[in-house]
Amino acid sequence: QFSKYNFELADVSLLRQSFTSYEAEAKRLLSAGLVKPAYEHVMKCSHAFNLLDARGAISVSERVTYIGRVRALACAAAQAYVKRHEGRETSDEDKKENIPA
């Protein structure tokens, strides 16, 4: 069922709109200092891109652009995470999640 959806039935215009919305939300969350929710939206962007790619809905040049957009968001989230955790002990929240300082 998922293969049929991914390759044949996924709504291309909805996926494009979702990608744009997830991207905007990731940027907004990064601006607000909410790294983990922002990263979750980066993953949603990546998933929307993968579905668009599976549907054959993006050209070769568009593919490069989408990958660059996801990469830029992922790098921004990673940099924000590192900046937030530099020079401090592991928080109780991070210890629960087994995340090193």
C-alpha positions as CSV (number, residue, x, y, z in Angstrom):
1,Q,0.0,0.0,0.0
2,F,2.8,2.4,0.8
3,S,4.6,1.7,-2.4
4,K,1.4,2.4,-4.4
5,Y,1.0,5.7,-2.5
6,N,4.6,6.7,-2.7
7,F,5.1,6.0,-6.4
8,E,1.6,6.5,-7.8
9,L,-0.9,8.4,-5.6
10,A,1.0,10.9,-3.4
11,D,-0.5,14.4,-4.2
12,V,2.4,16.3,-5.8
13,S,1.0,19.8,-5.2
14,L,0.3,18.9,-1.5
15,L,3.9,17.6,-1.2
16,R,5.3,20.8,-2.6
17,Q,3.2,22.9,-0.3
18,S,4.1,20.7,2.6
19,F,7.8,21.0,1.9
20,T,7.6,24.8,1.8
21,S,5.6,24.9,5.0
22,Y,8.0,22.5,6.8
23,E,10.9,24.5,5.6
24,A,9.4,27.8,6.9
25,E,8.5,26.2,10.2
26,A,12.0,24.8,10.6
27,K,13.5,28.3,10.0
28,R,11.0,29.9,12.4
29,L,11.8,27.3,15.1
30,L,15.6,27.8,14.7
31,S,15.1,31.5,15.1
32,A,13.2,30.9,18.3
33,G,16.1,28.6,19.6
34,L,14.0,25.4,19.5
35,V,16.6,23.1,17.9
36,K,14.9,19.7,18.3
37,P,11.5,20.7,17.0
38,A,13.3,22.5,14.1
39,Y,15.2,19.3,13.3
40,E,12.0,17.4,13.3
41,H,10.7,19.7,10.6
42,V,14.0,19.3,8.6
43,M,13.2,15.5,8.6
44,K,9.7,16.3,7.4
45,C,11.2,18.4,4.6
46,S,13.5,15.5,3.7
47,H,10.6,13.0,3.6
48,A,8.4,15.4,1.4
49,F,11.4,15.7,-1.0
50,N,11.8,11.9,-1.1
51,L,8.1,11.4,-1.9
52,L,8.4,14.1,-4.7
53,D,11.4,12.3,-6.0
54,A,9.7,8.9,-5.9
55,R,6.7,10.3,-7.8
56,G,9.1,11.7,-10.5
57,A,7.7,15.1,-9.9
58,I,10.9,17.0,-9.8
59,S,13.5,17.6,-12.6
60,V,17.2,17.0,-12.2
61,S,17.8,20.7,-11.6
62,E,14.9,21.0,-9.1
63,R,16.3,17.9,-7.3
64,V,19.7,19.7,-6.8
65,T,17.8,22.7,-5.4
66,Y,15.6,20.7,-3.0
67,I,18.7,18.8,-1.7
68,G,20.5,22.1,-1.1
69,R,17.5,23.5,0.8
70,V,17.3,20.4,3.0
71,R,21.1,20.4,3.5
72,A,21.1,24.1,4.5
73,L,18.4,23.5,7.1
74,A,20.1,20.4,8.4
75,C,23.4,22.3,8.8
76,A,21.7,25.2,10.5
77,A,20.0,22.8,13.0
78,A,23.3,21.0,13.6
79,Q,25.2,24.3,14.2
80,A,22.5,25.5,16.5
81,Y,22.7,22.3,18.5
82,V,26.4,22.5,18.8
83,K,26.3,26.1,19.8
84,R,23.7,25.4,22.4
85,H,25.8,22.6,23.9
86,E,29.3,24.1,23.7
87,G,31.0,24.5,27.0
88,R,28.3,23.1,29.3
89,E,27.6,19.9,31.1
90,T,25.1,17.5,29.7
91,S,21.6,18.6,30.8
92,D,19.2,16.2,32.6
93,E,17.1,16.2,29.5
94,D,20.0,15.2,27.3
95,K,21.1,12.5,29.8
96,K,17.6,10.9,29.6
97,E,18.0,10.9,25.8
98,N,21.6,9.6,26.0
99,I,22.9,12.6,24.2
100,P,26.6,13.5,24.9
101,A,27.5,17.0,25.9
